[in-house]
Structures are given as structure tokens and as C-alpha cells.
């Protein structure tokens, strides 16, 4: 398949890995800030191909993982209300709140629908005028345009029974929060390619300059990731700190202006709490005040709701790059995909999920499919 097979060519991957070994002269710590990249790294053993001086740590790049427990509690509370149809993508159904998850609410009789698009929820609102239809709008900049369009369409049609429970987070403020933390280890970033297809990468230039870190917009296949690492290490070894675009087949510097326009019509920037990390200023989107009637927080009176996270889960340290999943005493024992303590173990993009799936036992030499 074009743009996949050629980026999984084993010979090209190993040649690039050898080139990395030749240019790396000092210890460097890089962070990928995308859960899809994390899973590719662990699945294909990319980190095991790197020179010993290079360390990859896993950032807060899983939108499910960073959704705070208070938002999950809000979702389960709303979903359990009579007359509500609660709609969500499947990856949120088993994320634990303080007491339960959406799948358990469904099993107890709540009307929880797994949908494939926020427009599916709009259709449900149109077909069920006597019921409240709520869509769980979670994600980074990548999913925001479709969620914004759903609210825009509901408003245009006058669907007063439709609302969004919003937990949208923004990548650049999170990167700044990581870099300014006293325990920061990160010296370079692999930026998430899909985020940049929407937002572009203009916002990364001030971050690279301020904190003197290279940032490389990177794709998701093995060769993409190794090329991103190669570009990042070249900058570090040469004393340069700028932004480069490895994922040029999909990303433009200016992003997608049409998508950004619909986002701005519906959402406004606000502080956002990240699970395991805490509140980061100007790091999320919320529904604009003039559209507040479509905000499920407002509609169900949950704006001041707070909840306490599990004290045993170290997901915050994992998503800050300070720890790895194997460093958690509960990993694979008290925390499993069947009984997760935190979202990183149950999400398909979570670092703990990747390690549980691919690194629970001794991993053989990594192999890659040939093109």
C-alpha cells in the first residue's frame, strides 16, 4: 500500500539505524508526543535499534490517557441519566473513573452508543427529539474539526437536544509545561504528524527557540520515526535547535486553514486539566460562551465537578517522560487491560498498553515486514 509499505522496508530501516549510530556521539533523550508513534516504536522494536546513547521517552501523546478522571466521572454521570443517549468513540468506553466506566454504565442499563463519527450523534439527536444526545468530544487538535462541525451543524438545524462533553487538549502548551518542569529530561521532540496536518507547525518555532530544543514533525511508520529521530539527533549534534518537517507528504507549515476556521467558530482556548499532570494554562478548547447551550457541562450542571485520581497509578510520571511503564509496581499485576488503574493501560494509544502487549516478556530481535 502506497505510503505504508515503503515506510516499513526493513533494509531501509536498518540502514538508517546504522547511520544513527555513526552520528551519535553524546547521550540524548528524545520524546515522541504521539501515542500512535509510541505503539509503533514498541511494536517494531525501534528503540532497540538505536545506539545506547539515545533514550526515547513517551510523552502525553494519547488523548484518552490525558483525559482527567473528573471528565470520565462526568461522562458516566450523564450516561446514567434517564432520557440520555450518550455517544462516544470506542476507546473511551473502558477508561476508569473513580468508581466506574462507560461500559459498566451501559451494562447497568444506561444508553451508551459507540459511534464512528460525531455526525452519527447529530443524526441520533435528529431522530430522537425527545431525548438528550451527548457526544464525548475528546482528543487533540486532530479530532477537533469534526467535533466542531457536529456542534455547528446541530446549531444550524436548531437541535436543542444535542450537546458536547468536551475534553480537547492542545499539544504546544503541554510541550512547554514539560520543558519548564524541574524534572524535565527531554532534549528534543518528535511532534505528532496528525496534529500538524490540522494546525501546521508554526507554533513550534517559538518553543524551539525559547527552550533550545529541536522539534521534528514526524509520521507514524517505522521509517518515518527513524527519520524523525535522525533529523533530531543531527540538530543536537550540530548545536542547532529549529523545527523540521519529516512528514512533508501530509503536513504543511500553515496546516489546514479551513479546519482551523471551523474550530475557532465553535471553540475557545481555556485552561485544561491533564490526567496525571494537572492544569496547564491555555492548553484546551471549550465551547464558546455564545454556544453554551450545546455544552454538556453547562446543561447538566457539572462545571464545578472535581475528582481525585488513583494514588497508585503513575501515569503522570510516564506521560512526562520521567518513568516508563515497567517502572510501575502495579504494571501487569494490579493494573492490566482487564482491570486498569489508569487510562494508559486500557487505551489503544497508551504507553502502558503498548508495553503490556509487546514487552511483558523478553522481546526477540525486532523484525519488520518487507515492502
C-alpha positions as CSV (number, residue, x, y, z in Angstrom):
1,X,0.0,0.0,0.0
2,X,1.4,3.4,-1.0
3,X,2.9,5.4,1.9
4,X,2.8,2.4,4.2
5,X,4.8,-0.4,2.6
6,X,7.7,1.7,1.6
7,X,7.9,3.1,5.1
8,X,8.2,-0.4,6.5
9,X,11.1,-1.5,4.4
10,X,13.4,-3.5,6.7
11,X,16.6,-2.8,4.8
12,X,16.0,1.0,4.7
13,X,15.2,0.9,8.4
14,X,18.4,-0.9,9.4
15,X,20.5,1.3,7.1
16,X,19.1,4.4,8.8
17,X,19.7,2.8,12.3
18,X,23.3,2.3,11.4
19,X,23.6,5.9,10.2
20,X,22.2,7.0,13.6
21,X,24.9,5.0,15.3
22,X,27.6,6.8,13.3
23,X,26.4,10.3,14.0
24,X,25.5,9.9,17.7
25,X,28.5,10.9,19.9
26,X,26.7,12.0,23.1
27,X,23.8,10.9,25.3
28,X,20.5,12.4,24.2
29,X,16.9,12.0,25.4
30,X,14.1,12.4,22.9
31,X,10.4,12.3,23.4
32,X,7.7,11.2,21.0
33,X,4.5,13.1,21.8
34,X,2.1,10.8,20.0
35,X,0.6,7.5,21.3
36,X,0.5,6.1,17.8
37,X,4.2,6.6,17.5
38,X,4.7,5.1,20.9
39,X,3.0,1.9,19.8
40,X,5.0,1.7,16.6
41,X,8.2,2.2,18.5
42,X,7.5,-0.6,20.9
43,X,5.8,-2.9,18.4
44,X,8.6,-2.8,15.9
45,X,11.4,-2.6,18.4
46,X,12.6,0.8,17.0
47,X,14.1,1.8,20.3
48,X,16.2,-1.4,20.3
49,X,17.8,-0.5,17.0
50,X,19.1,2.8,18.4
51,X,22.6,3.5,19.7
52,X,22.9,3.1,23.5
53,X,23.4,6.9,23.9
54,X,19.9,7.6,22.6
55,X,16.9,7.3,25.0
56,X,13.3,7.6,23.9
57,X,10.7,8.6,26.5
58,X,7.0,8.6,25.9
59,X,5.0,11.8,26.2
60,X,1.4,12.8,26.9
61,X,0.5,11.9,23.3
62,X,-2.6,9.7,24.0
63,X,-5.7,11.9,24.2
64,X,-7.6,9.1,26.1
65,X,-4.8,8.9,28.6
66,X,-4.7,12.6,29.4
67,X,-8.5,12.9,29.8
68,X,-8.8,13.6,33.6
69,X,-10.7,11.3,35.9
70,X,-13.2,14.1,36.6
71,X,-14.3,14.2,33.0
72,X,-14.8,10.4,33.0
73,X,-16.9,10.8,36.1
74,X,-19.0,13.5,34.4
75,X,-19.4,11.2,31.4
76,X,-20.6,8.2,33.5
77,X,-22.9,10.5,35.5
78,X,-24.5,11.9,32.3
79,X,-24.8,8.5,30.6
80,X,-26.7,7.1,33.6
81,X,-29.4,9.8,33.5
82,X,-32.9,8.8,32.2
83,X,-33.6,10.1,28.7
84,X,-30.0,10.4,27.7
85,X,-28.2,8.8,24.7
86,X,-24.5,9.1,25.4
87,X,-22.3,8.7,22.3
88,X,-18.6,8.0,22.3
89,X,-15.8,6.5,20.3
90,X,-15.0,3.0,21.5
91,X,-11.6,3.9,23.0
92,X,-13.3,5.8,25.9
93,X,-15.7,3.1,27.0
94,X,-13.3,1.3,29.4
95,X,-11.4,4.2,30.7
96,X,-11.8,4.1,34.5
97,X,-13.3,6.9,36.5
98,X,-13.2,7.0,40.3
99,X,-16.0,4.4,40.6
100,X,-17.0,3.0,37.1
101,X,-16.6,3.3,33.4
102,X,-19.0,3.9,30.5
103,X,-19.1,0.2,29.5
104,X,-20.3,-0.6,33.1
105,X,-22.9,2.1,32.9
106,X,-24.1,0.6,29.6
107,X,-24.3,-2.9,31.3
108,X,-26.3,-1.4,34.1
109,X,-28.9,-0.1,31.6
110,X,-27.6,3.3,30.5
111,X,-28.0,4.1,26.8
112,X,-24.3,4.3,25.7
113,X,-23.7,4.2,21.9
114,X,-20.4,3.6,20.3
115,X,-20.2,5.8,17.2
116,X,-17.7,6.3,14.4
117,X,-18.2,10.0,13.8
118,X,-19.6,12.9,15.9
119,X,-22.1,13.3,13.0
120,X,-23.6,10.0,14.0
121,X,-24.6,11.6,17.3
122,X,-26.1,14.5,15.4
123,X,-28.2,12.0,13.4
124,X,-29.4,10.4,16.6
125,X,-30.4,13.8,18.0
126,X,-32.3,14.5,14.9
127,X,-34.1,11.1,15.1
128,X,-34.8,11.3,18.8
129,X,-36.1,14.8,19.6
130,X,-37.4,13.7,23.0
131,X,-34.1,12.6,24.3
132,X,-30.8,14.3,25.2
133,X,-28.0,13.2,22.9
134,X,-24.5,13.9,24.3
135,X,-21.3,13.3,22.3
136,X,-18.0,12.8,24.2
137,X,-15.6,15.2,22.4
138,X,-12.2,14.0,23.4
139,X,-8.9,14.5,21.6
140,X,-6.0,16.7,20.5
141,X,-6.2,19.2,17.6
142,X,-6.7,16.2,15.2
143,X,-10.3,15.4,16.2
144,X,-11.4,19.0,16.9
145,X,-12.6,19.9,13.4
146,X,-15.1,17.1,13.1
147,X,-16.4,17.7,16.7
148,X,-16.7,21.4,15.9
149,X,-18.6,20.7,12.7
150,X,-21.0,18.5,14.6
151,X,-21.9,21.3,17.0
152,X,-22.0,23.8,14.2
153,X,-24.5,21.6,12.3
154,X,-26.6,21.0,15.4
155,X,-26.8,24.7,16.0
156,X,-27.7,25.4,12.4
157,X,-30.5,22.9,12.5
158,X,-31.7,24.0,15.9
159,X,-31.2,20.6,17.5
160,X,-31.6,21.8,21.1
161,X,-31.3,18.2,22.4
162,X,-27.6,17.9,21.3
163,X,-24.6,18.8,23.3
164,X,-20.9,18.0,23.6
165,X,-19.0,16.9,26.7
166,X,-15.6,18.5,25.8
167,X,-12.1,17.4,26.8
168,X,-10.0,18.8,24.0
169,X,-6.3,19.4,24.7
170,X,-3.6,21.3,22.8
171,X,-0.1,20.0,22.2
172,X,2.2,23.1,22.2
173,X,1.2,24.2,25.8
174,X,1.8,20.7,27.1
175,X,5.3,20.7,25.5
176,X,6.1,24.0,27.2
177,X,4.8,22.6,30.5
178,X,7.1,19.6,30.2
179,X,10.2,21.7,29.2
180,X,9.7,24.1,32.1
181,X,9.3,21.4,34.7
182,X,12.2,21.0,37.2
183,X,12.5,17.2,36.4
184,X,12.5,17.6,32.7
185,X,14.7,15.2,30.8
186,X,13.7,16.0,27.2
187,X,16.2,17.4,24.8
188,X,14.3,17.0,21.6
189,X,10.8,16.2,20.4
190,X,9.2,14.1,17.7
191,X,6.0,16.1,17.1
192,X,2.7,14.3,16.2
193,X,2.2,14.4,12.4
194,X,-1.6,14.2,12.5
195,X,-1.9,17.2,14.9
196,X,0.2,19.2,12.4
197,X,-2.0,18.2,9.5
198,X,-4.6,20.4,11.1
199,X,-2.6,23.1,13.0
200,X,0.6,23.2,11.0
201,X,3.8,23.7,12.9
202,X,4.2,27.5,13.1
203,X,3.5,27.4,16.9
204,X,6.6,25.2,17.4
205,X,9.2,27.7,16.3
206,X,8.9,29.9,19.4
207,X,9.1,26.8,21.7
208,X,12.2,25.5,19.9
209,X,13.9,28.9,20.2
210,X,12.9,29.6,23.8
211,X,13.9,26.2,25.2
212,X,16.7,25.4,22.7
213,X,15.2,22.0,21.6
214,X,14.9,20.6,18.2
215,X,11.3,19.7,17.1
216,X,10.7,17.4,14.2
217,X,7.2,16.8,12.8
218,X,7.1,13.0,12.3
219,X,4.9,10.4,10.8
220,X,3.9,7.0,12.2
221,X,5.6,4.2,10.3
222,X,9.0,2.7,11.3
223,X,11.0,4.6,8.7
224,X,9.1,7.8,9.5
225,X,10.1,7.6,13.1
226,X,13.7,6.7,12.5
227,X,14.0,9.6,10.0
228,X,12.5,11.9,12.6
229,X,15.0,10.7,15.2
230,X,17.8,11.1,12.7
231,X,16.9,14.7,12.0
232,X,16.5,15.5,15.7
233,X,19.9,14.0,16.6
234,X,21.6,15.8,13.7
235,X,20.4,19.1,15.1
236,X,21.5,18.2,18.6
237,X,25.0,17.1,17.4
238,X,25.4,20.2,15.3
239,X,24.1,22.6,18.0
240,X,21.0,23.6,16.1
241,X,17.5,24.0,17.5
242,X,14.8,24.6,15.0
243,X,11.6,22.9,13.6
244,X,11.8,20.5,10.7
245,X,9.1,18.5,8.9
246,X,9.8,14.9,8.2
247,X,6.1,14.2,7.4
248,X,6.0,16.5,4.4
249,X,3.8,14.1,2.4
250,X,0.9,15.1,4.7
251,X,1.8,18.2,6.6
252,X,2.1,21.9,5.5
253,X,3.6,24.6,7.6
254,X,0.3,26.5,7.7
255,X,-1.8,23.4,8.4
256,X,-5.4,23.2,7.3
257,X,-6.9,26.8,7.4
258,X,-10.5,25.5,6.7
259,X,-10.3,23.1,9.6
260,X,-8.9,25.8,11.9
261,X,-11.6,28.2,10.9
262,X,-14.5,25.9,12.0
263,X,-12.6,25.2,15.2
264,X,-12.4,28.9,16.0
265,X,-16.1,29.3,15.3
266,X,-17.1,26.8,17.9
267,X,-14.3,26.5,20.5
268,X,-12.3,28.9,22.6
269,X,-8.9,28.4,24.3
270,X,-9.1,27.8,28.0
271,X,-7.1,26.1,30.8
272,X,-7.4,22.3,30.8
273,X,-6.5,19.7,33.4
274,X,-4.4,16.8,32.1
275,X,-4.7,13.4,33.8
276,X,-1.7,12.7,36.0
277,X,-0.1,16.1,35.1
278,X,-2.5,18.8,36.4
279,X,-3.8,22.0,35.0
280,X,-1.9,23.7,32.1
281,X,-2.9,27.2,31.2
282,X,-4.4,27.8,27.7
283,X,-4.0,24.0,26.9
284,X,-7.5,23.1,25.9
285,X,-10.6,24.1,23.9
286,X,-14.0,24.6,25.4
287,X,-17.4,25.6,23.8
288,X,-17.6,29.3,23.1
289,X,-19.9,31.3,25.5
290,X,-22.4,32.1,22.8
291,X,-22.9,28.4,22.2
292,X,-23.1,27.4,25.9
293,X,-26.5,25.7,25.4
294,X,-24.6,23.0,23.5
295,X,-22.1,22.5,26.3
296,X,-23.0,19.3,28.3
297,X,-21.0,20.7,31.3
298,X,-23.4,23.6,31.4
299,X,-26.5,21.7,30.5
300,X,-26.1,19.1,33.2
301,X,-24.7,21.5,35.9
302,X,-21.3,19.9,36.1
303,X,-19.0,22.9,35.6
304,X,-17.6,22.7,39.2
305,X,-17.2,18.9,39.4
306,X,-13.9,17.6,40.8
307,X,-12.5,14.1,41.4
308,X,-9.4,12.5,42.9
309,X,-7.1,10.3,40.7
310,X,-5.8,7.0,41.8
311,X,-2.8,7.4,44.1
312,X,-1.3,4.1,42.9
313,X,-1.2,5.0,39.1
314,X,2.0,6.7,38.0
315,X,0.6,7.7,34.6
316,X,1.6,11.3,35.1
317,X,5.3,10.4,35.5
318,X,5.1,8.1,32.5
319,X,3.5,10.8,30.3
320,X,6.1,13.4,31.5
321,X,8.9,11.0,30.4
322,X,10.2,10.6,34.0
323,X,9.2,6.9,34.2
324,X,8.4,4.1,31.9
325,X,5.6,1.6,32.3
326,X,7.9,-1.1,33.6
327,X,8.8,1.2,36.5
328,X,5.3,1.0,37.9
329,X,5.0,-1.6,40.7
330,X,1.4,-2.3,39.6
331,X,2.2,-2.9,35.9
332,X,0.9,-6.2,34.6
333,X,-0.3,-7.3,38.1
334,X,-2.7,-4.9,39.8
335,X,-3.0,-3.0,36.6
336,X,-4.0,-4.8,33.4
337,X,-6.2,-4.1,30.4
338,X,-9.0,-6.1,32.1
339,X,-8.6,-4.1,35.4
340,X,-6.8,-0.9,34.6
341,X,-5.8,1.6,37.3
342,X,-5.4,4.3,34.7
343,X,-6.2,5.1,31.1
344,X,-2.7,4.4,29.7
345,X,-3.2,0.7,30.3
346,X,-6.6,0.5,28.5
347,X,-6.2,3.0,25.7
348,X,-5.1,1.7,22.3
349,X,-2.6,4.5,22.2
350,X,-1.4,4.3,25.8
351,X,2.2,3.6,26.7
352,X,1.3,1.0,29.3
353,X,-0.9,-0.7,26.8
354,X,1.9,-0.9,24.3
355,X,4.4,-2.3,26.9
356,X,1.8,-4.8,28.2
357,X,1.1,-6.0,24.7
358,X,4.6,-6.1,23.3
359,X,7.1,-6.0,26.2
360,X,5.8,-8.2,29.0
361,X,8.4,-10.9,28.3
362,X,11.8,-10.9,26.7
363,X,11.5,-9.4,23.3
364,X,13.3,-11.1,20.4
365,X,15.3,-9.1,17.9
366,X,12.9,-6.8,16.2
367,X,11.7,-7.7,12.8
368,X,10.0,-5.5,10.2
369,X,7.8,-6.6,7.2
370,X,9.5,-6.1,3.9
371,X,7.8,-3.9,1.3
